Amino acid sequence: MGTRADFYVGRGKDAEWVGSYAFDGHPASLAETILAATTEEEFRSAIVAELAGRDDATAPERGWPWPWEDSNTTDYAYAFDGKLFGSSSGHPWFEGDADAEAFGQP
């Protein structure tokens, strides 16, 4: 079974879902381009490139990929909201730290 990941721009009810993938969604497996994004444009570009190169990816035009309604059940959700944040299985957002163990997950 894979470690699923959902990606957003923004957090909360108005967040924009920008894609998901079904495997290797753990913070330690994220592409460096995603981790290094410092602007929304860089983040979007990194997500588009990552999704394009994967067989397990779903872009928004293909529709929500999971049998559950939101990311509260997804293994990891990531959001660019001025900087990169992460959440595991619906727990509170934590500020991502590319240099920390497990991306800074508490």
C-alpha beads as a LAMMPS data file, in Angstrom:
LAMMPS data file: protein, C-alpha beads

106 atoms
105 bonds

1 atom types
1 bond types

-500.0 500.0 xlo xhi
-500.0 500.0 ylo yhi
-500.0 500.0 zlo zhi

Masses

1 110.0

Atoms # bond

1 1 1 0.000 0.000 0.000
2 1 1 1.366 3.433 -0.926
3 1 1 1.767 6.599 1.070
4 1 1 -0.707 8.966 -0.562
5 1 1 -0.209 12.706 -0.864
6 1 1 -2.502 15.621 -1.739
7 1 1 -1.193 19.061 -2.695
8 1 1 -2.862 22.431 -2.225
9 1 1 -2.328 26.125 -2.669
10 1 1 -3.609 27.689 0.538
11 1 1 -5.103 26.015 3.585
12 1 1 -8.628 25.806 4.935
13 1 1 -11.969 25.663 3.172
14 1 1 -10.812 27.897 0.302
15 1 1 -7.630 25.929 -0.449
16 1 1 -7.144 24.940 -4.081
17 1 1 -6.375 21.277 -4.661
18 1 1 -3.615 21.062 -7.297
19 1 1 -3.020 17.305 -7.451
20 1 1 -2.344 14.022 -5.703
21 1 1 -0.315 10.882 -6.014
22 1 1 -0.655 7.416 -4.567
23 1 1 2.900 6.361 -3.701
24 1 1 5.916 7.838 -1.902
25 1 1 4.004 10.742 -0.364
26 1 1 6.064 10.695 2.841
27 1 1 7.973 13.950 3.443
28 1 1 11.311 12.175 3.017
29 1 1 10.248 11.196 -0.518
30 1 1 9.139 14.618 -1.784
31 1 1 10.922 16.016 -4.816
32 1 1 13.529 18.643 -4.015
33 1 1 11.743 21.089 -6.333
34 1 1 8.628 20.876 -4.147
35 1 1 10.609 21.297 -0.930
36 1 1 12.616 24.212 -2.326
37 1 1 9.629 26.230 -3.594
38 1 1 9.579 29.713 -2.087
39 1 1 6.744 31.171 -4.154
40 1 1 3.328 29.941 -5.196
41 1 1 4.460 29.918 -8.828
42 1 1 7.484 27.731 -8.018
43 1 1 5.275 25.378 -6.017
44 1 1 2.683 25.079 -8.790
45 1 1 5.408 24.467 -11.357
46 1 1 7.033 21.805 -9.176
47 1 1 3.696 20.026 -8.649
48 1 1 2.825 20.082 -12.366
49 1 1 6.252 18.660 -13.241
50 1 1 6.059 15.980 -10.543
51 1 1 2.556 14.880 -11.545
52 1 1 3.501 14.747 -15.234
53 1 1 6.319 12.320 -14.522
54 1 1 4.294 9.808 -12.484
55 1 1 1.925 6.980 -13.377
56 1 1 0.205 7.227 -9.980
57 1 1 -0.626 10.950 -10.189
58 1 1 -3.967 12.693 -10.540
59 1 1 -4.289 16.285 -11.715
60 1 1 -7.468 18.263 -10.944
61 1 1 -8.846 17.904 -14.474
62 1 1 -9.158 14.135 -13.820
63 1 1 -11.151 14.623 -10.611
64 1 1 -10.614 13.724 -6.973
65 1 1 -8.828 10.344 -6.882
66 1 1 -9.808 8.911 -3.503
67 1 1 -12.938 7.194 -2.190
68 1 1 -12.945 9.639 0.778
69 1 1 -14.160 13.231 0.584
70 1 1 -11.149 15.243 1.732
71 1 1 -7.515 15.063 2.807
72 1 1 -8.330 14.231 6.418
73 1 1 -7.938 10.567 5.479
74 1 1 -5.006 10.977 3.072
75 1 1 -1.633 9.962 4.514
76 1 1 -0.123 13.403 3.863
77 1 1 -1.400 16.722 2.615
78 1 1 0.935 19.541 1.648
79 1 1 0.011 23.162 1.146
80 1 1 1.862 26.195 -0.059
81 1 1 0.550 29.097 2.001
82 1 1 3.396 31.604 1.914
83 1 1 5.646 28.626 2.678
84 1 1 5.250 24.861 2.620
85 1 1 3.134 23.179 5.297
86 1 1 2.301 19.529 5.876
87 1 1 -0.413 17.557 7.621
88 1 1 -0.616 13.853 8.332
89 1 1 -4.010 12.126 8.237
90 1 1 -5.956 15.275 9.092
91 1 1 -3.809 16.354 12.050
92 1 1 -3.000 20.076 12.456
93 1 1 -0.742 21.680 9.860
94 1 1 2.947 21.886 10.705
95 1 1 5.466 24.194 9.098
96 1 1 7.659 22.241 6.740
97 1 1 11.391 22.230 7.292
98 1 1 13.323 20.603 4.450
99 1 1 16.398 20.272 6.692
100 1 1 14.617 18.632 9.633
101 1 1 14.020 14.938 10.135
102 1 1 10.629 13.919 8.695
103 1 1 10.218 17.419 7.245
104 1 1 9.618 18.842 10.736
105 1 1 6.572 16.695 11.421
106 1 1 5.847 16.659 15.166

Bonds

1 1 1 2
2 1 2 3
3 1 3 4
4 1 4 5
5 1 5 6
6 1 6 7
7 1 7 8
8 1 8 9
9 1 9 10
10 1 10 11
11 1 11 12
12 1 12 13
13 1 13 14
14 1 14 15
15 1 15 16
16 1 16 17
17 1 17 18
18 1 18 19
19 1 19 20
20 1 20 21
21 1 21 22
22 1 22 23
23 1 23 24
24 1 24 25
25 1 25 26
26 1 26 27
27 1 27 28
28 1 28 29
29 1 29 30
30 1 30 31
31 1 31 32
32 1 32 33
33 1 33 34
34 1 34 35
35 1 35 36
36 1 36 37
37 1 37 38
38 1 38 39
39 1 39 40
40 1 40 41
41 1 41 42
42 1 42 43
43 1 43 44
44 1 44 45
45 1 45 46
46 1 46 47
47 1 47 48
48 1 48 49
49 1 49 50
50 1 50 51
51 1 51 52
52 1 52 53
53 1 53 54
54 1 54 55
55 1 55 56
56 1 56 57
57 1 57 58
58 1 58 59
59 1 59 60
60 1 60 61
61 1 61 62
62 1 62 63
63 1 63 64
64 1 64 65
65 1 65 66
66 1 66 67
67 1 67 68
68 1 68 69
69 1 69 70
70 1 70 71
71 1 71 72
72 1 72 73
73 1 73 74
74 1 74 75
75 1 75 76
76 1 76 77
77 1 77 78
78 1 78 79
79 1 79 80
80 1 80 81
81 1 81 82
82 1 82 83
83 1 83 84
84 1 84 85
85 1 85 86
86 1 86 87
87 1 87 88
88 1 88 89
89 1 89 90
90 1 90 91
91 1 91 92
92 1 92 93
93 1 93 94
94 1 94 95
95 1 95 96
96 1 96 97
97 1 97 98
98 1 98 99
99 1 99 100
100 1 100 101
101 1 101 102
102 1 102 103
103 1 103 104
104 1 104 105
105 1 105 106
